[in-house]
Amino acid sequence: MLFREKIMEAIRKGQVKIAYRRWKRPTVKAGGTLLTAIGQLYIDAVDEVPLTEITEQSAKASGFPGRSALMTELDKRPGTLYRIRFHYLGDDPRIALRENDEVEEDEMAQIIKKLRGLDERSPFGAWTKRTLGIIARRPEERAGDLAEALQIDKEWLKTSIRKLKNLGLTESMDIGYRLSPRGEAVLEALKRH
């Protein structure tokens, strides 16, 4: 579920707590969380609603200037109309995770186990250590160039690097990626194993 950049700060401040989307099926569910550019949102409710739900007031409450602007946006996609209620939960938890380079032995063993699992399920074999290594050597390099060097499909690599990011090992830059302090510690541990 994407949000327009213009309303992200209003979401952070708690001024926008609802959104409307047309979906074939919802992409978020009540009780779940959603990572956004401003941090993590908690999904309070996802309800199918009739078009009459959208009033001038509810459109403005969802961050749009009015009903007409929201309807123009909604008309771009087919599907059932849903109202999503949410609230700002806090900063992206991966930020604190990636800054923590003091990884205890048990935790390091768990991370390495997860990386091995990612390697085992990969159509490209053991890719995690190689990918962390090339990001360390070539930070902020385009994903396409990294994929070519690793001889891995670019789209697959981009999706897979998100898995490393979820573990707090990488950071996305304007162009490319870099290792986080935690990622550097994990790469050193992988080299020792």
Backbone hydrogen bonds, N-H to C=O, Kabsch-Sander energy under -0.5 kcal/mol:
donor,donor_aa,acceptor,acceptor_aa,energy
7,I,4,R,-1.4
8,M,4,R,-0.5
8,M,5,E,-1.1
11,I,7,I,-2.1
12,R,8,M,-2.3
13,K,9,E,-2.2
14,G,11,I,-1.3
15,Q,10,A,-2.5
16,V,10,A,-1.2
17,K,61,A,-0.6
18,I,61,A,-0.6
19,A,84,I,-1.9
21,R,82,Y,-2.1
23,W,21,R,-0.5
23,W,80,T,-2.3
31,G,43,I,-3.4
32,G,29,K,-2.1
34,L,41,L,-2.2
36,T,39,G,-2.9
39,G,36,T,-0.8
40,Q,90,G,-3.4
41,L,34,L,-2.8
42,Y,87,H,-3.0
43,I,32,G,-2.9
44,D,42,Y,-0.8
44,D,85,R,-2.0
45,A,85,R,-1.8
47,D,83,R,-2.6
49,V,81,L,-2.1
53,E,50,P,-2.1
54,I,51,L,-1.7
55,T,53,E,-0.9
59,A,55,T,-2.4
60,K,56,E,-2.0
61,A,57,Q,-2.2
62,S,58,S,-1.0
62,S,59,A,-0.5
63,G,60,K,-1.7
64,F,59,A,-2.1
70,L,66,G,-1.8
71,M,67,R,-2.9
72,T,68,S,-2.3
73,E,69,A,-1.8
74,L,70,L,-2.8
75,D,71,M,-2.4
76,K,73,E,-1.3
77,R,74,L,-1.6
80,T,23,W,-2.4
82,Y,21,R,-2.9
83,R,47,D,-3.0
84,I,19,A,-3.3
85,R,45,A,-2.6
85,R,83,R,-0.5
86,F,17,K,-2.4
87,H,42,Y,-1.9
89,L,40,Q,-3.1
90,G,40,Q,-1.4
95,I,92,D,-1.9
96,A,92,D,-0.7
97,L,93,P,-1.7
98,R,94,R,-2.9
99,E,95,I,-1.4
100,N,96,A,-0.8
100,N,97,L,-1.0
101,D,99,E,-1.1
103,V,101,D,-1.3
104,E,102,E,-0.6
108,M,104,E,-2.8
109,A,105,E,-2.2
110,Q,106,D,-1.9
111,I,107,E,-2.4
112,I,108,M,-2.7
113,K,109,A,-2.1
114,K,110,Q,-2.3
115,L,111,I,-2.5
116,R,112,I,-2.4
117,G,113,K,-2.0
118,L,114,K,-2.2
119,D,115,L,-2.3
120,E,116,R,-2.6
121,R,117,G,-1.7
122,S,119,D,-1.2
125,G,122,S,-1.0
127,W,125,G,-0.9
131,T,127,W,-2.7
132,L,128,T,-2.7
133,G,129,K,-2.5
134,I,130,R,-2.4
135,I,131,T,-2.2
136,A,132,L,-2.0
137,R,133,G,-2.0
138,R,134,I,-2.5
140,E,177,Y,-3.5
141,E,138,R,-0.9
146,L,142,R,-2.0
147,A,143,A,-2.9
148,E,144,G,-2.1
149,A,145,D,-2.2
150,L,146,L,-2.4
151,Q,147,A,-1.1
152,I,147,A,-2.5
157,L,153,D,-2.6
158,K,154,K,-2.6
159,T,155,E,-2.1
160,S,156,W,-2.3
161,I,157,L,-2.9
162,R,158,K,-1.2
163,K,159,T,-0.8
163,K,160,S,-0.7
164,L,160,S,-1.3
165,K,161,I,-2.3
166,N,162,R,-2.3
167,L,163,K,-0.8
168,G,165,K,-1.8
169,L,164,L,-2.5
171,E,178,R,-2.6
173,M,176,G,-2.8
178,R,171,E,-1.8
180,S,169,L,-2.1
182,R,98,R,-2.3
184,E,180,S,-2.4
185,A,181,P,-1.9
186,V,182,R,-2.4
187,L,183,G,-2.7
188,E,184,E,-2.2
189,A,185,A,-1.9
190,L,186,V,-2.6
191,K,187,L,-2.1
192,R,188,E,-1.4
193,H,189,A,-1.2
